[in-house]
Amino acid sequence: MPSLETDVKQLIIDSLQLEDLTPADIDTDAPLFVDGLGLDSIDALELGMAIRKKYDVQLAGDPDESRKDFASVRTLMALIERQAK
């Protein structure tokens, strides 16, 4: 069974159709937007929908809070773990 970290990385790859990447290529602490993976706002919407569907989490309505939750794979994992309790 894959770890949450690997699972989130694979979800990013699958939902954004980043076929040229593997989970090992994504740095857990690197920014997902601008630097790092270089995702944009459309990617954020698609990723948000995929995370809601797979993990049944509520995403913040506040844009500043959403930016914090989507900053990196690690912050996405924290969001999922917080709401799993």
N, C-alpha and C positions, 0 to 999 in steps of 0.2 A: 504494500500500500504506500503510495507516494506521500511525502511529507506535505504539510500545508504550503510550505515555501515552494516546492516543486509544482504543486497543484496550481497555485496562483500564477506562477510563471507560465505554465502551460496554458492556463486560461487566457492570459494576455496574448500569447502567441496565436492561439486558436481564434479568439474573438476578433483580433485585429488582423488576422491573416498574414502574420509575419513568418512565412514559411522558411525564410533563410536563417532563422534563429532557433536555438535550442534553449531549454531552461538554463543550462550551464552558461550560456552567453549573456544572461541577464544578471547584472550585479544587484544583489538584494538591497543594498543601501544607495544605489545610484538613483538620481532623479529620473522619473518617468517622462517628464515634460521638459521641453526646450533642450537642456543638456541630457546626458544619459541616453535614453531610448529616443528622445526627440518627438514624443507624441504631441498631438494637438488637441483642440477642444472637441473635434468630431470623434477622435479616438477616445477621449474621456467619456463621452456619452455612450459609445458602444461598450466600452469596458464597464462602465457603471451598470448598464443593463445586464451584462453577462454576470457580474458579481451579484446583483440583486436576485437574478434567476437561480444561479447555482447555490448561493449561500443563504438566501432569504434574509438579507440584511437591509436595514433602512439606511439610506444615504442622507447626509445632512442637507437641509434646505439652504443653509448659509454657505455661500460660495467660498468664504475664507476657511470654513471648517472642512469643506470638501477638498480644497487644495491641500490641506494638511493630511487628510485621509488618503489622498491619491499621490502623495509626494514620492513614494517608493514602494517597492514590493513589501518591505518591512512594515510600513504604515498601513498598507492594505491588509496585511496579516493581522495587525493589531485591531483594526476595525472589525474584521471577521471574528476574531477571538473574543472581543468585548461583547459582541452581540450573540455569541453562541452560548453565553453563560445564562 
